[in-house]
């Protein structure tokens, strides 16, 4: 039981690691797809320099031949027609120099390139013309070319008998190539890795892969071969990881003749990543059409049609879903409009209620303001009433005492006058009555009592009164004088006595004198007459 649990956990861990590695490689591939145009520009720049040197070189020189071979190697990844053109130029140069060995090698390279690009009839014709070479290097190319030809015919054939025959011939030439130990070429790597996987030594294949940089075409080829071996063994995640690695190396080495990316697209399509598959296959198709290989064109066409049909179906499903969502959104929009209308109606009602409340509040504020004004007036009236009551109380007490004093003095005057009359001393009584200064004393006492009582209630009256007069016309009191006649006139007005006849009787003068005093004071005011009257009363 423990062993089974450990095995399950190990498989889950390995699967999770494979998915994470594949996701990371796909993210790198996304970036490299966007970078391809930059890589292509840089490669075209390098090719342009080589082509410029080739055009300037002597056509009969070995330098011209080497540059032509270099252009072939460069173009074999970018453009089939250009690569074939320069390789044919190499064949022509070798034939023109009577160099049979070099001519045979160039023709074998041309035959291999024909086989690689789907030109099978041309390959067969050229190989029959070349015949079996004697040198080891040329013999290796001979095996490689026939192995490549029968491999392509194996995959293209629909006849089971022919397919079996092509497969048998491919293996035979491949085994001969491996036994001969030919230098690394496409088919050599196929058979080398196949033999290593058969003995369970897949790690050696990965070690060979890591010997080549990721921008090398051999790295892409080895990754592609390893991916196919893993796919044959059923390890799909590892296979797709190496297909992705091969696609990255194809892009970095600016190889348009590629086979890994379409297979990766088909796997992505089967696993639901339609958008990425569609993006990759469009990119792959643009490279294939630019490269001009009939073989790649036919092999990618099926994947392209499959992905395109799936993508169209996905778009139709999305459009159907979009229509459903559009209808739902339209319904929700109508409902939202109804709710919005309801909210607007309620909002208007609330505004009306708010306006009524605002009017009520304004009315209440006005009433409160009026109440405050009334309260202030009542307060002023109460203060005035309190002051009036205070004045009345104090004056009442004062004048009761004053009247009592007047009565006592009159009684004393009466008794003294009565005694003189009873004695019969009429002349003395008459002189006493005429010479007596009682009334003048009482009047002085009355004024003094009035002044004291008034200043007791309004102690700052004289200073505040002088503040209303211009400089040079302020009233200056004599020594021991409390109020002057002018001040008594305005003191009586302040107390509410506005009848000038009463004021004249109280002060024992004429009404005209009162008017004159009042006019004199008002002619020397430093404020307006209205302000003077208001401040006097306040």
CORTAZI-V668237 format. One line per field, one symbol per residue. burial: I if it has 9 or more other ideal C-beta (glycine too) atoms within 8 Angstrom, else O. Layout:
BEGIN
burial->???
END
This chain:
BEGIN
burial->OOOOOOOOOOOOOOIOOIIOIIOOIIOIIIOIIOIIOOIIOIIOOIIOOIIOIIOOIOOOOOOIIOIIIIIIOIIIIIIIOIIIIIIIIIIOIIOOOOOOOIIIIIIIIIIIIIIIIIIIOIIIOIIOOIOOIOOOOIIIIIIIIIIIIIIIIIOOIOOOOIIOOIIOIIOOIIIIIIOIOIOOIIIIIIIIIIIIIOOOOIOOIIOIIOOIOIOIIIIIIIIIIIIIIIIOOOOIIIIIIIIIIIIIIIIIIIIIIIOIIIIIIIIIIOOOOIOIIIIIIOIIIOIIOIIOIOIIIOIIOOIIOIIIOIIOOIOOOOOOOOOOOOOOOOOOOOOOOOOOOOOOOOOOOOOOOOOOOOOOOOOOOOOOOOOOOOOOOOOOOOOOOOIOOIIOOIIOOIOOOIOOIIOOIOOOIOOIIOOIIOOOOOOIIOOIOOOOOOOOOIIOIIIIIIIIIIIOIOOOIIOIIIOIIOOOOOIOOOOOOOIIOIIIIIIIIIOOIOOIOOIIOOIOOOOOIIIOIIOIIIOOIOOOOOOIOOIIOO
END
